[in-house]
Each structure stands twice: as structure tokens, then as C-alpha cells.
Amino acid sequence: MKVSDILRVKGNTLYTVGPDEPLATAIDIMADKDIGSLVVMAHGDLVGMLTFREVIQCIVANKHSVGGTLVRTAMDDHPLTCTLETELDEVRRMMLDRHARYMPVMDKRMLMGVISFYDVAKAVVDSQNFENRMLKAYIRDWPSSEDSQPTAQL
């Protein structure tokens, strides 16, 4: 399974913010849309990722105040990315290694979407459930031992 399979099911709604936007605006967007991340874009390029982790770290560092902090100050300016062709096993490994919960999906320099650790876990569980149903259906159609034995003629 590839990242493109997840995005096909998930859809392509993206929420972005500029690096020079107030952090308070980004927090309002995240709360309003009930999302855990925003892609930070400048002049059509990915420049960072803002997640609830960076927001909380910034708030704690600023003595529990957002004040006039800009997104640029709080964002991860070297986010982990993948492509549409990246295999799901590789994505899981990358996300676990970096403790990343969100990953932008890129096609060269174009942002194609964002996948979350939840999206990856759901895809794995859905795939396993499908395989489980197929195996059960196969077993159900298995000829019984009585059916496979030749019957004696009297």
C-alpha cells in the first residue's frame, strides 16, 4: 500500500497558514477546523509544519502566552515529508523514528496532502480487516472432508 492510496480515500482538503501569520490565528484555525496541524506555505513552497506539539511548546516557552508570536517562531522548519509513491511501511518507520504525527505529501515541490499517524494506522487496520474477511470467505468455501471423499456405491 502506498501514500497515494491513503490520500485517495482521505480526500484532499488542505489547511495552510503563512509563516508571518500570528500564531493566535493559526490556533484559531486549528480549533475551528478540529485539526492537529497546518502546513506552512510561503510563495507556493512548503516552509514548515505547525502541529499542536509546536503550539504547546511555544506557549510554555512564552510563559503560557501567545502574545504577538508569529507562526515562523513556533513551526517545525524541517518537516518530514513523503511522496505519493512512498510505501506505507516506510511511512510508519519514518513517523516513528521522528515521533511525527503529521507528514506533508509532496510531488516534487507541489503539496499533495497531509497524512496523519491516525490515517496510516486506519489504512493498516482496514487492510488487515479486508484480508481477514477474504480468508474467512475462502475457508467457508473450502470443501468439507465429506465432500472430498468418494462415496461408496452400494
Backbone as JSON Lines, residues from 0, in Angstrom:
{"i":0,"aa":"M","n":[0.84,-1.18,0.0],"ca":[0.0,0.0,0.0],"c":[0.89,1.24,0.0]}
{"i":1,"aa":"K","n":[0.46,2.26,-0.74],"ca":[1.23,3.49,-0.88],"c":[0.47,4.67,-0.31]}
{"i":2,"aa":"V","n":[1.18,5.78,-0.13],"ca":[0.59,7.0,0.4],"c":[-0.56,7.46,-0.5]}
{"i":3,"aa":"S","n":[-0.43,7.29,-1.81],"ca":[-1.49,7.7,-2.74],"c":[-2.8,7.0,-2.42]}
{"i":4,"aa":"D","n":[-2.74,5.75,-1.92],"ca":[-3.95,5.01,-1.56],"c":[-4.66,5.67,-0.37]}
{"i":5,"aa":"I","n":[-3.9,6.16,0.58],"ca":[-4.48,6.84,1.74],"c":[-5.13,8.15,1.3]}
{"i":6,"aa":"L","n":[-4.43,8.94,0.49],"ca":[-4.97,10.22,0.06],"c":[-6.22,10.05,-0.79]}
{"i":7,"aa":"R","n":[-6.28,8.98,-1.58],"ca":[-7.45,8.73,-2.42],"c":[-8.69,8.56,-1.55]}
{"i":8,"aa":"V","n":[-8.55,7.86,-0.43],"ca":[-9.67,7.61,0.48],"c":[-9.94,8.84,1.34]}
{"i":9,"aa":"K","n":[-8.89,9.46,1.8],"ca":[-9.0,10.58,2.74],"c":[-9.57,11.84,2.1]}
{"i":10,"aa":"G","n":[-9.23,12.07,0.85],"ca":[-9.63,13.31,0.21],"c":[-8.46,14.28,0.2]}
{"i":11,"aa":"N","n":[-8.7,15.47,-0.33],"ca":[-7.59,16.39,-0.5],"c":[-7.82,17.77,0.11]}
{"i":12,"aa":"T","n":[-8.59,17.85,1.19],"ca":[-8.78,19.12,1.87],"c":[-7.5,19.47,2.63]}
{"i":13,"aa":"L","n":[-6.96,20.65,2.36],"ca":[-5.72,21.09,2.99],"c":[-5.94,22.42,3.69]}
{"i":14,"aa":"Y","n":[-5.32,22.57,4.83],"ca":[-5.36,23.83,5.55],"c":[-3.92,24.32,5.69]}
{"i":15,"aa":"T","n":[-3.7,25.55,5.27],"ca":[-2.36,26.12,5.3],"c":[-2.39,27.46,6.02]}
{"i":16,"aa":"V","n":[-1.2,27.9,6.37],"ca":[-1.03,29.2,7.0],"c":[0.32,29.74,6.54]}
{"i":17,"aa":"G","n":[0.46,31.05,6.55],"ca":[1.73,31.66,6.18],"c":[2.64,31.79,7.39]}
{"i":18,"aa":"P","n":[3.95,31.82,7.19],"ca":[4.88,31.89,8.31],"c":[4.81,33.2,9.09]}
{"i":19,"aa":"D","n":[4.3,34.26,8.46],"ca":[4.25,35.55,9.12],"c":[2.86,35.86,9.69]}
{"i":20,"aa":"E","n":[1.99,34.84,9.71],"ca":[0.68,34.99,10.35],"c":[0.87,34.9,11.87]}
{"i":21,"aa":"P","n":[0.01,35.56,12.63],"ca":[0.09,35.42,14.09],"c":[-0.22,33.97,14.5]}
{"i":22,"aa":"L","n":[0.5,33.49,15.48],"ca":[0.26,32.14,15.98],"c":[-1.17,32.0,16.48]}
{"i":23,"aa":"A","n":[-1.71,33.05,17.05],"ca":[-3.1,33.03,17.55],"c":[-4.08,32.72,16.41]}
{"i":24,"aa":"T","n":[-3.84,33.25,15.23],"ca":[-4.69,32.97,14.07],"c":[-4.61,31.5,13.7]}
{"i":25,"aa":"A","n":[-3.4,30.95,13.7],"ca":[-3.22,29.53,13.38],"c":[-3.94,28.65,14.41]}
{"i":26,"aa":"I","n":[-3.84,29.02,15.68],"ca":[-4.52,28.25,16.74],"c":[-6.03,28.31,16.54]}
{"i":27,"aa":"D","n":[-6.55,29.47,16.18],"ca":[-7.99,29.61,15.92],"c":[-8.43,28.71,14.77]}
{"i":28,"aa":"I","n":[-7.64,28.66,13.7],"ca":[-7.96,27.8,12.55],"c":[-7.96,26.33,12.97]}
{"i":29,"aa":"M","n":[-6.92,25.93,13.71],"ca":[-6.82,24.54,14.16],"c":[-8.02,24.16,15.03]}
{"i":30,"aa":"A","n":[-8.41,25.05,15.93],"ca":[-9.54,24.77,16.81],"c":[-10.86,24.76,16.03]}
{"i":31,"aa":"D","n":[-11.04,25.73,15.14],"ca":[-12.27,25.84,14.36],"c":[-12.46,24.64,13.43]}
{"i":32,"aa":"K","n":[-11.39,24.18,12.81],"ca":[-11.47,23.06,11.87],"c":[-11.27,21.71,12.54]}
{"i":33,"aa":"D","n":[-10.96,21.71,13.85],"ca":[-10.71,20.49,14.61],"c":[-9.62,19.65,13.96]}
{"i":34,"aa":"I","n":[-8.49,20.31,13.7],"ca":[-7.34,19.65,13.07],"c":[-6.11,19.81,13.96]}
{"i":35,"aa":"G","n":[-5.17,18.9,13.81],"ca":[-3.98,18.92,14.65],"c":[-2.76,19.52,13.99]}
{"i":36,"aa":"S","n":[-2.9,19.96,12.72],"ca":[-1.73,20.51,12.04],"c":[-2.15,21.48,10.95]}
{"i":37,"aa":"L","n":[-1.21,22.35,10.63],"ca":[-1.33,23.26,9.49],"c":[-0.02,23.21,8.72]}
{"i":38,"aa":"V","n":[-0.13,23.19,7.42],"ca":[1.06,23.26,6.58],"c":[1.4,24.73,6.43]}
{"i":39,"aa":"V","n":[2.68,25.06,6.61],"ca":[3.11,26.45,6.49],"c":[3.7,26.64,5.09]}
{"i":40,"aa":"M","n":[3.07,27.54,4.34],"ca":[3.44,27.78,2.95],"c":[3.84,29.24,2.76]}
{"i":41,"aa":"A","n":[4.87,29.46,1.93],"ca":[5.29,30.82,1.56],"c":[5.62,30.82,0.08]}
{"i":42,"aa":"H","n":[4.96,31.68,-0.67],"ca":[5.2,31.82,-2.12],"c":[5.05,30.47,-2.84]}
{"i":43,"aa":"G","n":[4.06,29.67,-2.41],"ca":[3.78,28.39,-3.04],"c":[4.69,27.25,-2.63]}
{"i":44,"aa":"D","n":[5.61,27.49,-1.7],"ca":[6.53,26.45,-1.25],"c":[6.25,26.05,0.2]}
{"i":45,"aa":"L","n":[6.47,24.79,0.49],"ca":[6.39,24.29,1.86],"c":[7.58,24.83,2.63]}
{"i":46,"aa":"V","n":[7.31,25.55,3.72],"ca":[8.41,26.08,4.53],"c":[8.38,25.55,5.97]}
{"i":47,"aa":"G","n":[7.29,24.86,6.32],"ca":[7.23,24.33,7.67],"c":[5.93,23.62,7.95]}
{"i":48,"aa":"M","n":[5.86,23.11,9.17],"ca":[4.67,22.4,9.63],"c":[4.4,22.87,11.05]}
{"i":49,"aa":"L","n":[3.16,23.18,11.31],"ca":[2.75,23.61,12.64],"c":[1.76,22.58,13.17]}
{"i":50,"aa":"T","n":[2.13,21.95,14.28],"ca":[1.23,20.98,14.91],"c":[0.94,21.43,16.33]}
{"i":51,"aa":"F","n":[-0.01,20.75,16.96],"ca":[-0.32,21.1,18.34],"c":[0.89,20.95,19.24]}
{"i":52,"aa":"R","n":[1.82,20.07,18.9],"ca":[3.05,19.91,19.69],"c":[3.87,21.21,19.69]}
{"i":53,"aa":"E","n":[4.1,21.79,18.51],"ca":[4.86,23.04,18.43],"c":[4.11,24.18,19.12]}
{"i":54,"aa":"V","n":[2.79,24.2,18.98],"ca":[1.99,25.25,19.63],"c":[2.17,25.17,21.14]}
{"i":55,"aa":"I","n":[2.05,23.98,21.7],"ca":[2.16,23.83,23.16],"c":[3.57,24.2,23.63]}
{"i":56,"aa":"Q","n":[4.59,23.75,22.9],"ca":[5.97,24.09,23.27],"c":[6.19,25.6,23.26]}
{"i":57,"aa":"C","n":[5.62,26.27,22.28],"ca":[5.76,27.72,22.18],"c":[5.03,28.43,23.32]}
{"i":58,"aa":"I","n":[3.85,27.97,23.64],"ca":[3.07,28.58,24.72],"c":[3.8,28.42,26.05]}
{"i":59,"aa":"V","n":[4.34,27.25,26.3],"ca":[5.09,27.02,27.54],"c":[6.33,27.91,27.59]}
{"i":60,"aa":"A","n":[7.05,28.0,26.47],"ca":[8.26,28.82,26.42],"c":[7.95,30.3,26.63]}
{"i":61,"aa":"N","n":[6.73,30.74,26.27],"ca":[6.32,32.14,26.43],"c":[5.5,32.38,27.68]}
{"i":62,"aa":"K","n":[5.72,31.57,28.69],"ca":[5.04,31.71,29.98],"c":[3.52,31.69,29.83]}
{"i":63,"aa":"H","n":[3.05,30.75,29.01],"ca":[1.62,30.49,28.8],"c":[0.88,31.62,28.09]}
{"i":64,"aa":"S","n":[1.6,32.29,27.22],"ca":[1.0,33.37,26.45],"c":[1.41,33.23,24.99]}
{"i":65,"aa":"V","n":[0.5,33.52,24.11],"ca":[0.81,33.51,22.68],"c":[1.34,34.87,22.27]}
{"i":66,"aa":"G","n":[0.72,35.91,22.81],"ca":[1.15,37.27,22.52],"c":[1.2,37.54,21.03]}
{"i":67,"aa":"G","n":[2.25,38.19,20.56],"ca":[2.39,38.53,19.15],"c":[3.27,37.54,18.4]}
{"i":68,"aa":"T","n":[3.43,36.35,18.94],"ca":[4.28,35.33,18.31],"c":[3.78,35.01,16.91]}
{"i":69,"aa":"L","n":[4.72,34.88,15.99],"ca":[4.38,34.51,14.62],"c":[4.51,33.0,14.45]}
{"i":70,"aa":"V","n":[3.81,32.47,13.45],"ca":[3.87,31.05,13.12],"c":[5.32,30.63,12.89]}
{"i":71,"aa":"R","n":[6.09,31.47,12.24],"ca":[7.5,31.19,11.92],"c":[8.3,30.8,13.18]}
{"i":72,"aa":"T","n":[7.98,31.42,14.3],"ca":[8.7,31.17,15.55],"c":[8.4,29.78,16.1]}
{"i":73,"aa":"A","n":[7.18,29.32,15.92],"ca":[6.75,28.05,16.53],"c":[6.88,26.84,15.6]}
{"i":74,"aa":"M","n":[6.83,27.05,14.3],"ca":[6.75,25.93,13.34],"c":[8.02,25.08,13.31]}
{"i":75,"aa":"D","n":[7.84,23.85,12.83],"ca":[8.97,22.97,12.52],"c":[9.4,23.37,11.1]}
{"i":76,"aa":"D","n":[10.6,23.93,10.97],"ca":[11.02,24.42,9.65],"c":[11.74,23.36,8.82]}
{"i":77,"aa":"H","n":[11.81,22.13,9.32],"ca":[12.36,21.0,8.56],"c":[11.42,19.8,8.71]}
{"i":78,"aa":"P","n":[10.19,19.93,8.22],"ca":[9.25,18.82,8.43],"c":[9.61,17.59,7.6]}
{"i":79,"aa":"L","n":[9.27,16.47,8.15],"ca":[9.41,15.19,7.47],"c":[8.38,15.16,6.34]}
{"i":80,"aa":"T","n":[8.79,14.74,5.14],"ca":[7.85,14.65,4.02],"c":[7.97,13.29,3.35]}
{"i":81,"aa":"C","n":[6.96,12.97,2.56],"ca":[6.99,11.75,1.75],"c":[6.39,12.08,0.39]}
{"i":82,"aa":"T","n":[6.37,11.08,-0.49],"ca":[5.78,11.26,-1.82],"c":[4.55,10.36,-1.94]}
{"i":83,"aa":"L","n":[3.85,10.51,-3.03],"ca":[2.68,9.67,-3.3],"c":[3.07,8.2,-3.44]}
{"i":84,"aa":"E","n":[4.3,7.95,-3.86],"ca":[4.77,6.59,-4.11],"c":[5.41,5.92,-2.89]}
{"i":85,"aa":"T","n":[5.56,6.65,-1.79],"ca":[6.19,6.07,-0.61],"c":[5.32,4.94,-0.06]}
{"i":86,"aa":"E","n":[5.95,3.81,0.23],"ca":[5.24,2.65,0.78],"c":[4.84,2.94,2.23]}
{"i":87,"aa":"L","n":[3.7,2.4,2.64],"ca":[3.17,2.63,3.98],"c":[4.12,2.14,5.07]}
{"i":88,"aa":"D","n":[4.81,1.04,4.85],"ca":[5.76,0.55,5.85],"c":[6.88,1.56,6.07]}
{"i":89,"aa":"E","n":[7.33,2.21,5.01],"ca":[8.37,3.23,5.13],"c":[7.84,4.46,5.86]}
{"i":90,"aa":"V","n":[6.61,4.86,5.58],"ca":[5.99,6.0,6.26],"c":[5.89,5.72,7.76]}
{"i":91,"aa":"R","n":[5.46,4.54,8.11],"ca":[5.36,4.18,9.54],"c":[6.72,4.29,10.21]}
{"i":92,"aa":"R","n":[7.74,3.74,9.56],"ca":[9.08,3.78,10.14],"c":[9.55,5.22,10.31]}
{"i":93,"aa":"M","n":[9.35,6.04,9.27],"ca":[9.78,7.44,9.32],"c":[9.06,8.2,10.44]}
{"i":94,"aa":"M","n":[7.75,8.01,10.54],"ca":[6.97,8.72,11.55],"c":[7.37,8.28,12.96]}
{"i":95,"aa":"L","n":[7.6,6.99,13.14],"ca":[8.02,6.51,14.45],"c":[9.4,7.02,14.81]}
{"i":96,"aa":"D","n":[10.33,7.01,13.86],"ca":[11.7,7.48,14.13],"c":[11.73,8.94,14.57]}
{"i":97,"aa":"R","n":[10.88,9.78,13.95],"ca":[10.88,11.22,14.26],"c":[9.77,11.63,15.21]}
{"i":98,"aa":"H","n":[9.0,10.68,15.69],"ca":[7.85,10.98,16.56],"c":[6.91,11.98,15.87]}
{"i":99,"aa":"A","n":[6.76,11.83,14.57],"ca":[5.92,12.73,13.77],"c":[4.5,12.2,13.72]}
{"i":100,"aa":"R","n":[3.55,13.07,13.96],"ca":[2.15,12.67,13.88],"c":[1.52,13.09,12.55]}
{"i":101,"aa":"Y","n":[2.18,14.0,11.85],"ca":[1.66,14.53,10.59],"c":[2.8,14.61,9.58]}
{"i":102,"aa":"M","n":[2.49,14.3,8.32],"ca":[3.52,14.33,7.29],"c":[2.95,14.89,5.99]}
{"i":103,"aa":"P","n":[3.53,16.0,5.5],"ca":[3.12,16.51,4.19],"c":[3.52,15.53,3.08]}
{"i":104,"aa":"V","n":[2.65,15.42,2.1],"ca":[2.91,14.57,0.94],"c":[3.22,15.48,-0.24]}
{"i":105,"aa":"M","n":[4.41,15.28,-0.83],"ca":[4.87,16.16,-1.88],"c":[5.01,15.41,-3.2]}
{"i":106,"aa":"D","n":[4.75,16.12,-4.29],"ca":[5.07,15.64,-5.63],"c":[5.99,16.69,-6.23]}
{"i":107,"aa":"K","n":[7.28,16.42,-6.15],"ca":[8.33,17.4,-6.44],"c":[8.14,18.56,-5.44]}
{"i":108,"aa":"R","n":[7.79,19.75,-5.91],"ca":[7.61,20.89,-4.99],"c":[6.14,21.17,-4.7]}
{"i":109,"aa":"M","n":[5.24,20.34,-5.24],"ca":[3.81,20.58,-5.05],"c":[3.26,19.78,-3.87]}
{"i":110,"aa":"L","n":[2.55,20.47,-2.98],"ca":[1.92,19.84,-1.84],"c":[0.67,19.1,-2.3]}
{"i":111,"aa":"M","n":[0.63,17.79,-2.04],"ca":[-0.49,16.96,-2.48],"c":[-1.47,16.66,-1.35]}
{"i":112,"aa":"G","n":[-1.03,16.78,-0.12],"ca":[-1.89,16.49,1.02],"c":[-1.06,16.32,2.27]}
{"i":113,"aa":"V","n":[-1.74,15.95,3.34],"ca":[-1.08,15.67,4.61],"c":[-1.68,14.37,5.13]}
{"i":114,"aa":"I","n":[-0.82,13.47,5.59],"ca":[-1.32,12.26,6.21],"c":[-0.92,12.28,7.69]}
{"i":115,"aa":"S","n":[-1.78,11.71,8.5],"ca":[-1.52,11.66,9.93],"c":[-1.19,10.22,10.33]}
{"i":116,"aa":"F","n":[-0.66,10.09,11.52],"ca":[-0.37,8.76,12.03],"c":[-1.68,7.97,12.14]}
{"i":117,"aa":"Y","n":[-2.78,8.67,12.46],"ca":[-4.11,8.05,12.5],"c":[-4.47,7.49,11.12]}
{"i":118,"aa":"D","n":[-4.24,8.27,10.06],"ca":[-4.55,7.82,8.69],"c":[-3.79,6.55,8.35]}
{"i":119,"aa":"V","n":[-2.51,6.51,8.75],"ca":[-1.67,5.35,8.47],"c":[-2.19,4.13,9.25]}
{"i":120,"aa":"A","n":[-2.47,4.32,10.54],"ca":[-2.97,3.22,11.37],"c":[-4.31,2.71,10.84]}
{"i":121,"aa":"K","n":[-5.19,3.62,10.45],"ca":[-6.5,3.23,9.92],"c":[-6.35,2.42,8.64]}
{"i":122,"aa":"A","n":[-5.46,2.85,7.76],"ca":[-5.22,2.13,6.49],"c":[-4.72,0.71,6.76]}
{"i":123,"aa":"V","n":[-3.83,0.56,7.73],"ca":[-3.31,-0.76,8.07],"c":[-4.42,-1.65,8.63]}
{"i":124,"aa":"V","n":[-5.22,-1.11,9.55],"ca":[-6.32,-1.89,10.14],"c":[-7.35,-2.25,9.07]}
{"i":125,"aa":"D","n":[-7.71,-1.3,8.22],"ca":[-8.67,-1.59,7.15],"c":[-8.15,-2.68,6.22]}
{"i":126,"aa":"S","n":[-6.88,-2.63,5.89],"ca":[-6.27,-3.64,5.02],"c":[-6.29,-5.02,5.69]}
{"i":127,"aa":"Q","n":[-5.97,-5.05,6.98],"ca":[-5.99,-6.32,7.71],"c":[-7.41,-6.87,7.83]}
{"i":128,"aa":"N","n":[-8.38,-5.99,8.06],"ca":[-9.78,-6.44,8.14],"c":[-10.25,-7.01,6.8]}
{"i":129,"aa":"F","n":[-9.86,-6.38,5.7],"ca":[-10.23,-6.88,4.38],"c":[-9.62,-8.26,4.15]}
{"i":130,"aa":"E","n":[-8.33,-8.38,4.46],"ca":[-7.65,-9.66,4.29],"c":[-8.3,-10.74,5.16]}
{"i":131,"aa":"N","n":[-8.66,-10.38,6.37],"ca":[-9.32,-11.31,7.29],"c":[-10.65,-11.79,6.71]}
{"i":132,"aa":"R","n":[-11.45,-10.86,6.16],"ca":[-12.74,-11.24,5.55],"c":[-12.53,-12.17,4.35]}
{"i":133,"aa":"M","n":[-11.51,-11.87,3.54],"ca":[-11.23,-12.72,2.38],"c":[-10.81,-14.12,2.81]}
{"i":134,"aa":"L","n":[-9.99,-14.22,3.84],"ca":[-9.56,-15.53,4.34],"c":[-10.75,-16.32,4.89]}
{"i":135,"aa":"K","n":[-11.63,-15.65,5.63],"ca":[-12.8,-16.32,6.18],"c":[-13.73,-16.79,5.06]}
{"i":136,"aa":"A","n":[-13.88,-15.98,4.03],"ca":[-14.72,-16.38,2.9],"c":[-14.1,-17.58,2.19]}
{"i":137,"aa":"Y","n":[-12.8,-17.58,2.05],"ca":[-12.1,-18.69,1.41],"c":[-12.28,-19.97,2.22]}
{"i":138,"aa":"I","n":[-12.13,-19.85,3.52],"ca":[-12.28,-21.03,4.4],"c":[-13.72,-21.55,4.35]}
{"i":139,"aa":"R","n":[-14.68,-20.66,4.34],"ca":[-16.08,-21.06,4.26],"c":[-16.38,-21.84,2.99]}
{"i":140,"aa":"D","n":[-15.71,-21.49,1.9],"ca":[-15.92,-22.17,0.62],"c":[-15.06,-23.42,0.46]}
{"i":141,"aa":"W","n":[-14.25,-23.73,1.44],"ca":[-13.37,-24.9,1.4],"c":[-14.25,-26.14,1.4]}
{"i":142,"aa":"P","n":[-13.96,-27.1,0.55],"ca":[-14.8,-28.31,0.54],"c":[-14.65,-29.06,1.87]}
{"i":143,"aa":"S","n":[-15.77,-29.55,2.37],"ca":[-15.71,-30.3,3.63],"c":[-15.07,-31.66,3.38]}
{"i":144,"aa":"S","n":[-14.64,-32.32,4.43],"ca":[-13.97,-33.61,4.26],"c":[-14.95,-34.65,3.7]}
{"i":145,"aa":"E","n":[-16.23,-34.5,4.0],"ca":[-17.23,-35.42,3.45],"c":[-17.38,-35.22,1.95]}
{"i":146,"aa":"D","n":[-17.31,-33.95,1.51],"ca":[-17.47,-33.64,0.09],"c":[-16.28,-34.13,-0.73]}
{"i":147,"aa":"S","n":[-15.11,-34.16,-0.12],"ca":[-13.93,-34.51,-0.88],"c":[-13.66,-36.01,-0.92]}
{"i":148,"aa":"Q","n":[-14.35,-36.8,-0.11],"ca":[-14.17,-38.24,-0.08],"c":[-15.13,-38.88,-1.1]}
{"i":149,"aa":"P","n":[-14.66,-39.82,-1.88],"ca":[-15.59,-40.5,-2.79],"c":[-16.58,-41.34,-1.98]}
{"i":150,"aa":"T","n":[-17.8,-41.32,-2.44],"ca":[-18.83,-42.09,-1.71],"c":[-18.85,-43.52,-2.24]}
{"i":151,"aa":"A","n":[-19.07,-44.44,-1.34],"ca":[-19.12,-45.88,-1.72],"c":[-20.47,-46.18,-2.33]}
{"i":152,"aa":"Q","n":[-20.45,-46.94,-3.39],"ca":[-21.69,-47.36,-4.04],"c":[-22.17,-48.66,-3.42]}
{"i":153,"aa":"L","n":[-23.39,-48.73,-3.08],"ca":[-23.95,-49.98,-2.54],"c":[-24.65,-50.78,-3.57]}
